């Protein structure tokens, strides 16, 4: 089942497992580092353009992050 919580959890997990720092991720996708921390905590979610840049930067399958598939 697709829920906002599941999507947020997958985004947070991908950020945590990345070999990049939050600051580096932020720089690459065009946001500030506190915004990355908010994605991890679930306080905010990326807009669609930022989500696309995040997926590209972290080499993520958007379908997996959006809970449309079970495998990365």
GUNUMAR-666823 format. One record per residue: residue number from 1; residue in one letter; y, x, z of N, C-alpha, C in turn. Coordinates in nm, 4 decimals, padded with zeros to 6 digits, always signed. Atoms other than C-alpha are relative to their C-alpha. Layout:
<mitors>
MITOR,i,aa,nnorth,neast,nup,canorth,caeast,caup,cnorth,ceast,cup
MITOR,NUM,A,Y,X,Z,Y,X,Z,Y,X,Z .
...
</mitors>
This chain:
<mitors>
MITOR,i,aa,nnorth,neast,nup,canorth,caeast,caup,cnorth,ceast,cup
MITOR,1,X,-00.1175,+00.0839,+00.0000,+00.0000,+00.0000,+00.0000,+00.1245,+00.0889,+00.0000 .
MITOR,2,X,-00.1236,-00.0768,+00.0096,+00.3439,+00.1285,-00.0906,+00.0982,-00.0518,+00.1044 .
MITOR,3,X,-00.1036,+00.0345,-00.0974,+00.5883,+00.1331,+00.1987,+00.1030,+00.1113,+00.0019 .
MITOR,4,X,-00.1055,-00.1016,-00.0118,+00.9160,+00.3136,+00.2559,-00.0432,+00.1100,+00.0963 .
MITOR,5,X,+00.0457,-00.0989,-00.0974,+00.7545,+00.4862,+00.5529,-00.0995,+00.0978,-00.0616 .
MITOR,6,X,+00.0972,-00.0882,+00.0660,+00.4694,+00.6202,+00.3405,+00.0696,+00.0965,-00.0953 .
MITOR,7,X,-00.0753,-00.0852,+00.0918,+00.7109,+00.7528,+00.0792,+00.0749,+00.1058,+00.0785 .
MITOR,8,X,-00.0743,-00.0948,-00.0831,+00.9284,+00.9137,+00.3475,-00.0929,+00.1048,+00.0573 .
MITOR,9,X,+00.0960,-00.0931,-00.0567,+00.6218,+01.0694,+00.5050,-00.0443,+00.1040,-00.1028 .
MITOR,10,X,+00.0416,-00.0938,+00.1042,+00.5136,+01.2247,+00.1757,+00.1128,+00.0949,-00.0384 .
MITOR,11,X,-00.1143,-00.0879,+00.0271,+00.8631,+01.3575,+00.1074,+00.0114,+00.1041,+00.1108 .
MITOR,12,X,-00.0119,-00.0917,-00.1136,+00.8815,+01.5088,+00.4564,-00.1111,+00.1044,-00.0018 .
MITOR,13,X,+00.1130,-00.0925,+00.0038,+00.5360,+01.6632,+00.4245,+00.0200,+00.1048,-00.1101 .
MITOR,14,X,-00.0208,-00.0928,+00.1114,+00.6208,+01.8172,+00.0872,+00.1080,+00.1026,+00.0324 .
MITOR,15,X,-00.1075,-00.0922,-00.0382,+00.9429,+01.9672,+00.2227,-00.0522,+00.1002,+00.1023 .
MITOR,16,X,+00.0530,-00.0886,-00.1046,+00.7671,+02.1068,+00.5312,-00.0984,+00.1024,-00.0555 .
MITOR,17,X,+00.1017,-00.0887,+00.0553,+00.4849,+02.2561,+00.3245,+00.0543,+00.0943,-00.1073 .
MITOR,18,X,-00.0611,-00.0856,+00.1011,+00.7217,+02.4123,+00.0747,+00.0221,+00.1401,+00.0560 .
MITOR,19,X,-00.0295,-00.1367,-00.0421,+00.7684,+02.7859,+00.0860,+00.1504,+00.0259,+00.0017 .
MITOR,20,X,-00.1455,-00.0131,+00.0027,+01.1431,+02.7236,+00.0497,+00.0598,-00.0491,+00.1315 .
MITOR,21,X,-00.0724,+00.0475,-00.1182,+01.3867,+02.6867,+00.3370,+00.0715,-00.1303,-00.0347 .
MITOR,22,X,-00.0770,+00.1216,+00.0225,+01.5720,+02.3614,+00.3829,+00.1307,+00.0320,-00.0720 .
MITOR,23,X,-00.1259,-00.0398,+00.0640,+01.8901,+02.5429,+00.2834,-00.0200,+00.0295,-00.1478 .
MITOR,24,X,+00.0282,-00.0321,+00.1400,+01.7325,+02.6699,-00.0382,-00.0308,-00.1264,-00.0798 .
MITOR,25,X,+00.0286,+00.1270,+00.0672,+01.5964,+02.3270,-00.1282,+00.1307,-00.0747,-00.0244 .
MITOR,26,X,-00.1284,+00.0690,+00.0119,+01.9388,+02.1769,-00.0619,+00.0839,+00.0592,-00.1119 .
MITOR,27,X,-00.0797,-00.0663,+00.1032,+02.1102,+02.4338,-00.2812,-00.0524,-00.0346,-00.1392 .
MITOR,28,X,+00.0604,+00.0246,+00.1310,+01.8661,+02.3769,-00.5671,+00.0151,-00.1434,-00.0482 .
MITOR,29,X,-00.0093,+00.1401,+00.0437,+01.8956,+01.9979,-00.5660,+00.1412,-00.0578,+00.0127 .
MITOR,30,X,-00.1399,+00.0421,-00.0022,+02.2693,+01.9800,-00.5005,+00.0411,-00.0869,+00.1169 .
MITOR,31,X,-00.0399,+00.0709,-00.1217,+02.2884,+01.8443,-00.1463,+00.0223,+00.1031,+00.1101 .
MITOR,32,X,-00.0186,-00.0897,-00.1139,+02.3760,+01.9929,+00.1935,-00.1286,+00.0056,+00.0818 .
MITOR,33,X,+00.1211,-00.0167,-00.0800,+02.1078,+02.1229,+00.4303,-00.0231,-00.1138,+00.0982 .
MITOR,34,X,+00.0261,+00.1120,-00.0920,+02.1616,+01.8439,+00.6879,-00.0620,-00.1219,-00.0710 .
MITOR,35,X,+00.0590,+00.1102,+00.0756,+02.0684,+01.5973,+00.4132,-00.1510,+00.0183,-00.0102 .
MITOR,36,X,+00.1439,-00.0274,+00.0053,+01.7283,+01.7656,+00.3781,-00.0633,-00.0354,+00.1346 .
MITOR,37,X,+00.0501,+00.0351,-00.1333,+01.6794,+01.7322,+00.7547,-00.0086,-00.1515,+00.0166 .
MITOR,38,X,+00.0037,+00.1463,-00.0076,+01.7625,+01.3619,+00.7223,-00.1139,-00.0580,-00.0825 .
MITOR,39,X,+00.1166,+00.0453,+00.0777,+01.4989,+01.3217,+00.4489,-00.1267,+00.0167,+00.0835 .
MITOR,40,X,+00.1183,-00.0265,-00.0821,+01.2432,+01.4763,+00.6857,-00.0107,-00.1005,+00.1145 .
MITOR,41,X,+00.0016,+00.0917,-00.1144,+01.3423,+01.2560,+00.9788,-00.0059,-00.1469,-00.0410 .
MITOR,42,X,+00.0017,+00.1383,+00.0465,+01.3623,+00.9428,+00.7661,+00.1317,-00.0728,+00.0181 .
MITOR,43,X,-00.1302,+00.0642,-00.0197,+01.7283,+00.8773,+00.8454,+00.0636,-00.0412,-00.1321 .
MITOR,44,X,-00.0505,+00.0346,+00.1324,+01.8069,+00.8713,+00.4739,-00.1055,+00.0359,-00.1026 .
MITOR,45,X,+00.0914,-00.0274,+00.1095,+01.6235,+00.8778,+00.1439,+00.0813,+00.0476,-00.1201 .
MITOR,46,X,-00.0744,-00.0486,+00.1161,+01.7200,+01.0586,-00.1757,+00.0213,-00.1114,-00.1026 .
MITOR,47,X,-00.0186,+00.0931,+00.1103,+01.8760,+00.8607,-00.4583,-00.0915,+00.0438,-00.1139 .
MITOR,48,X,+00.0978,-00.0265,+00.1054,+01.6776,+00.8536,-00.7826,+00.0230,+00.1339,-00.0693 .
MITOR,49,X,-00.0285,-00.1284,+00.0643,+01.8537,+01.1535,-00.9394,-00.0391,+00.1163,+00.0910 .
MITOR,50,X,+00.0349,-00.1041,-00.0957,+01.8128,+01.3629,-00.6258,-00.1514,+00.0063,+00.0180 .
MITOR,51,X,+00.1460,+00.0053,-00.0103,+01.4512,+01.2486,-00.5961,-00.0635,+00.0751,-00.1169 .
MITOR,52,X,+00.0535,-00.0691,+00.1184,+01.3858,+01.3715,-00.9512,+00.0181,+00.1509,+00.0131 .
MITOR,53,X,-00.0236,-00.1440,-00.0184,+01.5451,+01.7094,-00.8738,-00.0898,+00.0570,+00.1090 .
MITOR,54,X,+00.0879,-00.0439,-00.1082,+01.3453,+01.7333,-00.5498,-00.1431,+00.0179,-00.0512 .
MITOR,55,X,+00.1350,-00.0105,+00.0557,+01.0193,+01.6655,-00.7333,-00.0121,+00.1215,-00.0909 .
MITOR,56,X,+00.0038,-00.1158,+00.0900,+01.1037,+01.9256,-00.9964,+00.0040,+00.1301,+00.0802 .
MITOR,57,X,-00.0156,-00.1214,-00.0805,+01.2122,+02.1854,-00.7386,-00.1263,+00.0337,+00.0771 .
MITOR,58,X,+00.1192,-00.0231,-00.0822,+00.9023,+02.1406,-00.5235,-00.1301,-00.0161,-00.0788 .
MITOR,59,X,+00.1163,+00.0187,+00.0869,+00.6677,+02.0846,-00.8210,-00.0892,-00.1123,+00.0524 .
MITOR,60,X,+00.0702,+00.1162,-00.0535,+00.5717,+01.7402,-00.6916,-00.0264,-00.1023,-00.1092 .
MITOR,61,X,+00.0304,+00.1121,+00.0879,+00.4066,+01.4550,-00.8745,+00.0730,-00.1229,+00.0557 .
MITOR,62,X,-00.0735,+00.1163,-00.0505,+00.6536,+01.1651,-00.8404,-00.0907,-00.1195,+00.0297 .
MITOR,63,X,+00.0920,+00.1118,-00.0233,+00.3663,+00.9147,-00.8665,-00.0688,+00.0134,+00.1355 .
MITOR,64,X,+00.0606,-00.0210,-00.1315,+00.2035,+01.0725,-00.5607,+00.1005,-00.0306,+00.1106 .
MITOR,65,X,-00.1021,+00.0222,-00.1028,+00.5268,+01.0727,-00.3596,+00.0297,-00.1492,+00.0144 .
MITOR,66,X,-00.0287,+00.1425,-00.0021,+00.5841,+00.7075,-00.4538,-00.1248,-00.0850,+00.0336 .
MITOR,67,X,+00.1237,+00.0661,-00.0424,+00.2274,+00.6250,-00.3377,-00.0658,-00.0799,-00.1121 .
MITOR,68,X,+00.0642,+00.0665,+00.1127,+00.1168,+00.5245,-00.6863,-00.1355,+00.0641,-00.0310 .
MITOR,69,X,+00.1288,-00.0669,+00.0090,-00.1681,+00.7775,-00.6766,-00.0299,+00.0630,+00.1354 .
MITOR,70,X,+00.0399,-00.0603,-00.1257,-00.3616,+00.9330,-00.3927,-00.0034,+00.1520,-00.0067 .
MITOR,71,X,+00.0131,-00.1437,+00.0160,-00.3837,+01.2834,-00.5359,+00.1308,+00.0601,-00.0491 .
MITOR,72,X,-00.1225,-00.0702,+00.0391,-00.0990,+01.5321,-00.5694,-00.0123,+00.0516,-00.1403 .
</mitors>
